[in-house]
Amino acid sequence: MLKELFNILVFPGLLFLFIFGMAIEFVDRKLCARLQNRIGPPWYQPLADFIKLLGKEDVVPQESDVAVFKLGPVFALAAAATAFLYIPLWNKQALFSFSGDIIVVFYLLTIPTLVFFLGGWYSRSVFSMIGAVRTLTQFFAYEVPLFMCILSSSLLANTWSLSEMTVFYLAHPWCWLFTLPGFFIALIALLGKLEKVPFDIPEAETEIVAGAFTEYGGRFLAFLRTVLNMEMVVGSSLLAAVFLPFGFVHNAALSFMIFIAKILFITALIAVAHSVVARLRLNQMVSLCWRVFAPLAFLQVLISLVIKGFLVMR
Amino acid sequence: MGYNHRGIEKACEEKTYIQGLYLIERVCGICSHAHSTCFVQAVEEIAGLEVPRRAKYIRTIIGEMERVNSHLLWLGVAGHEIGFDTLLMYTWRDREIVMDLLALVTGNRVNYGINTIGGVRRDIEPEQIKAIVKGMDKLEERTKYYIDLARKESTMLERLSNVGKLSKEDAIRLSTVGPTGRASGVDRDTRRDDPYAAYDEIKFNVITDDHCDVYGRTLVRLKELMESYNIVRQGLKQLPEGPITVKAPRKIPAGEALGRYEAPRGEDVHYVKSNGTEMPDRVKIRAPTLANVQAVAHMLEDGYLADLPIVIAAIDPCFSCTDRMIQLKNPLTRTKKTVAWEDLRLKGIEWYAKKGVDFSRLNRKLENCLG
């Protein structure tokens, strides 16, 4: 019991996720800055931002729905942290797992997006409401390719559990190479989930201030930013577990290092992706996701099915 | 319209021509040289001053370097408006080169203060020429990269093409000026059509484009950068020897004149009326943004909300140039009130008085001085 509580709250649960999220935010910001020919922030900047925000006054708009406005960030934080527990990180076995946990992880990862929508909508400010609607519209565009890509991997492994999937890929090494195209599609879709350029449409600062986050400040904003950091870690851990299932060695420390390297690799890809392009318009983004990425993801599903057929025949 | 109205035109009527020149230079932060040259040309025309050729060349060189500064700034802003912050960081880094050169030649990074009535205040030294040529070479190389980027980067093309359409007929009807008009195929450039300073002795092309959208405006500005580098090089090569200024009288004879200048944002017009004293009777500034801003409403028709920032930014608006009046709106009582010159003056005195600064003694001294 005590061990499980420790696992959930400290390592590899909430506290680890919080610290790791900040570290990843720093890596992302620093890399982006270097790519843009800037110096970038010092290593403690995310923590300093967090502490500063905690010390700020909490302003809740007069017309907003106070309960949704205040509770939203907490729900989002809890959902992101829970999703993390079901993903195999550096062990073959995730902390908790059961058949169908892929769906649960996906469901839990949807909650922060929903919170951004609700928080923005109930802020009752024009910018927030437009941002909220954009969040939801974008959600319907990127979620399909993202889910189809992950589905292709689970189809190949013939399981609905992330941990069993890892076991399958360890038994069939190099099989993950066949889902590599799916990895890149999922990575781009993840940019949409994390609201980063070119898909930072819901919080486009030159158009709608900060979108759904416009009215948030102080502690609530600090929590929302933490949620985004956690989403980044959880999202890239999910991609690492599904598409890069290797490096689970017996030495725990080495295995941990490999996990960190995988996450850093994905973070680096994300940083490069969002510093070399411009922001798309919402209609361009939706048509790109439905006309290009969704068919490509479908193709990935077909590839997986064919490979699975070969495996079964053998 | 904005929050930048400072009553500069009116203030000029209570200042001498030289004082007014420095005030006019502060109409705009980016095209300060454009405004001061435009004003000074009008005053020189009334006074009948023949400006030395070397001064004309120096004005041209500074003017073109200012255009480089302004266009690079615009490119960065445009990048930022479409969420391409890397472009902003790159162009603003390169802009430092030209700003440093301007500081080397004039002593200031903005508001160069090089013009004076009858010429320029500082000469260009041979070492400075070398530095400028070197800087221009480097910038030319960078600009070629940006042109390549604008033509190939797909997300940028997606965001800029077919946005903020303005046909040639509309561009003429709405009297757009500068790159905004030229991107719609309006072949107008004051530098060629009504040469001032040394432009009649320098070869350059007027860039036009027929895309008629934000993409066209980007291309025009980028290609104009290349022309500017050539103009600066030519100017430095042909720089004639001689004095840089002629003595100007303190009192300008009665008369009126119109100064025209092709500022980076378009044609700038200054009207000056003198009455034979040390101070002008009337100064009227028509900054390029005032001519272009009417077209924005037309460009925004049937557009997306997401394109609003880039369409407005594409005319390279300068609201401190354009602000005409101050209107105070009270949202509670829904009343509007226009602020007159006298109110503005009183408000200024009160504001400083609250901060503990008292100008009344200084004012009395000034009045004594002027008799």
Chai-1 contact restraints between the chains, C-beta under 6 A:
chainA,res_idxA,chainB,res_idxB,connection_type,confidence,min_distance_angstrom,max_distance_angstrom,comment,restraint_id
A,Q36,B,T86,contact,1.0,0.0,6.0,A-B,restraint_1
A,Q36,B,M89,contact,1.0,0.0,6.0,A-B,restraint_2
A,N37,B,M89,contact,1.0,0.0,6.0,A-B,restraint_3
A,N37,B,R93,contact,1.0,0.0,6.0,A-B,restraint_4
A,R38,B,M89,contact,1.0,0.0,6.0,A-B,restraint_5
A,V197,B,G83,contact,1.0,0.0,6.0,A-B,restraint_6
A,P198,B,T155,contact,1.0,0.0,6.0,A-B,restraint_7
A,T206,B,E81,contact,1.0,0.0,6.0,A-B,restraint_8
A,T206,B,P309,contact,1.0,0.0,6.0,A-B,restraint_9
A,E207,B,A306,contact,1.0,0.0,6.0,A-B,restraint_10
A,E207,B,P309,contact,1.0,0.0,6.0,A-B,restraint_11
A,S275,B,T86,contact,1.0,0.0,6.0,A-B,restraint_12
A,V277,B,T155,contact,1.0,0.0,6.0,A-B,restraint_13
A,A278,B,I82,contact,1.0,0.0,6.0,A-B,restraint_14
A,A278,B,G83,contact,1.0,0.0,6.0,A-B,restraint_15
A,A278,B,F84,contact,1.0,0.0,6.0,A-B,restraint_16
A,A278,B,T155,contact,1.0,0.0,6.0,A-B,restraint_17
A,A278,B,M156,contact,1.0,0.0,6.0,A-B,restraint_18
A,A278,B,R159,contact,1.0,0.0,6.0,A-B,restraint_19
A,R279,B,I82,contact,1.0,0.0,6.0,A-B,restraint_20
A,R279,B,G83,contact,1.0,0.0,6.0,A-B,restraint_21
A,R281,B,A306,contact,1.0,0.0,6.0,A-B,restraint_22
A,Q284,B,E158,contact,1.0,0.0,6.0,A-B,restraint_23
